[in-house]
Amino acid sequence: MTNRTLLLAALAFTSTSAIAGDKVSVCHAGHDGAVLMLNISVNAEAAHFGHGDWAPVTWYADDDGDGFGDAGVSAESCDQPDGFVGNANDVDDTDPLITDSNVPPLDYCTATDSCEDDAPTDSDDEEL
C-alpha cells in the first residue's frame, strides 16, 4: 500500500466514524416511572422511539407568567420545567400585559394613564 492509499483509507474511516458517532437525546421512562434524558447514538434513535422513548421538548422561559415564552431563553427537557412554557411567542417577557396576541400600539393607555379624553364617543361620528 502506498502512503496515499493509507491516507484515503484513514480519511474514509474518520468520516464514517464521525457520522456513526453523532449523538442525540431521547427521553426514557424507567420501570419506576422516572424519566431520564439519555444521550444515544443517532443510529439507535429509531429503536428507542420504537419502544416508547420520545424526543425532548424545547421549553421557553416565561418570566412574566403570561403563558407566552421568551425565544431567547430556552431549555430542552423531557418534562416541563417550572417557569417555562411550550411556545416562544412573547414579545416582552417583562410585562404580562404584552404578549404575541395583544401587542399595544405605541400610544396605548396604561393602567396609570387617564385615557378618557382619547376614547371615541358618539358625538365623534359624522352625521350622514
C-alpha positions in Angstrom: 0.0 0.0 0.0 1.2 3.5 -0.8 1.0 6.4 1.6 -1.8 7.9 -0.5 -3.9 4.7 -0.1 -3.4 4.7 3.6 -4.3 8.3 3.9 -7.5 7.8 1.8 -8.4 4.8 4.0 -7.9 6.8 7.2 -10.0 9.7 5.9 -12.8 7.3 4.9 -12.7 5.6 8.3 -12.7 9.0 10.1 -15.7 10.4 8.1 -17.8 7.3 8.7 -16.9 7.2 12.3 -17.9 10.8 12.8 -21.3 10.1 11.3 -21.8 6.9 13.3 -20.6 8.7 16.4 -23.3 11.5 16.3 -25.4 11.6 19.4 -29.0 12.6 20.0 -31.0 12.9 23.2 -34.1 10.8 23.9 -36.5 10.7 26.9 -36.8 7.3 28.5 -39.3 6.3 31.2 -37.8 3.7 33.6 -39.7 0.9 35.2 -40.1 3.1 38.3 -41.7 5.9 36.3 -38.7 8.2 36.5 -38.0 9.9 33.2 -34.4 10.2 32.1 -32.8 12.0 29.2 -30.4 9.7 27.5 -27.6 10.6 25.1 -27.6 7.9 22.5 -26.1 7.2 19.1 -28.1 8.6 16.2 -28.1 5.0 14.8 -30.1 3.8 17.8 -32.7 6.5 17.7 -35.3 4.6 15.7 -35.1 1.6 18.0 -35.6 3.8 21.1 -38.6 5.5 19.6 -39.9 2.1 18.6 -40.2 1.0 22.3 -41.7 4.2 23.6 -39.0 6.7 24.1 -39.6 10.2 22.8 -37.7 13.3 21.8 -37.1 16.0 24.4 -39.2 19.3 24.0 -37.8 22.8 23.8 -39.3 24.9 26.6 -39.1 28.7 26.7 -38.8 30.9 29.9 -41.9 32.7 30.9 -40.6 35.3 33.4 -43.8 37.4 33.5 -46.1 34.4 33.9 -48.4 35.3 31.0 -48.2 31.9 29.3 -46.0 33.1 26.4 -42.3 32.2 26.3 -39.1 34.2 25.6 -37.5 32.9 22.4 -34.1 34.0 23.7 -34.2 31.8 26.8 -34.8 28.1 26.2 -34.1 24.7 27.7 -34.5 21.2 26.3 -36.2 18.8 28.7 -38.4 15.7 28.9 -40.7 17.4 31.4 -41.9 21.0 31.5 -39.6 22.9 33.9 -41.2 25.4 36.4 -41.4 28.9 34.8 -41.2 27.6 31.2 -43.9 27.2 28.5 -44.0 25.3 25.2 -44.1 28.4 22.9 -41.8 31.3 22.1 -44.4 33.9 21.3 -43.8 36.6 24.0 -42.6 39.9 22.6 -41.9 41.3 26.0 -41.2 38.8 28.8 -41.0 41.6 31.4 -44.6 42.7 31.0 -47.5 40.2 31.3 -49.8 42.6 29.5 -47.8 42.4 26.3 -47.9 39.1 24.5 -48.0 37.9 21.0 -51.7 38.5 20.5 -52.2 41.8 22.2 -49.2 44.0 21.3 -50.4 47.5 22.0 -49.9 50.4 19.6 -47.2 52.8 20.6 -49.7 55.3 22.1 -51.6 52.8 24.2 -53.0 53.8 27.6 -51.7 52.1 30.7 -53.5 51.5 34.0 -51.9 54.7 35.4 -52.9 56.9 32.4 -56.2 58.7 32.1 -57.4 57.7 28.7 -60.9 59.0 28.9 -60.1 62.0 26.7 -58.9 59.7 24.0 -61.9 57.4 24.0 -64.2 57.8 20.9 -67.7 59.0 21.7 -70.9 59.0 19.7 -70.5 62.7 19.1 -67.3 62.0 17.2 -69.3 60.2 14.5 -70.2 62.2 11.4 -73.8 62.5 10.6 -74.8 61.1 7.3 
